[in-house]
């Protein structure tokens, strides 16, 4: 389960975030490309934009559910 105390600083402020358990599998970036991107320096994904509509929210939830290491959380600020 994702831990807000261990979230990456690159995450956009708000509900969703990626923490340091990310294994850079690309699932979230493929599922919700309008919201997740990759840190080339860190070799992990992060949420660069919080969902702004129902479709983006649904895709972020889908990415969270599908994350193989549960590195996506939805209990942020």
ABEGO torsion letter per residue (X at the ends): XBBAAABBAABBBEABBBBAABAGAGAAAAABAAABBBBAAAGBBBBABBBABAAAAAAAAAAAAABAAGABBAABX
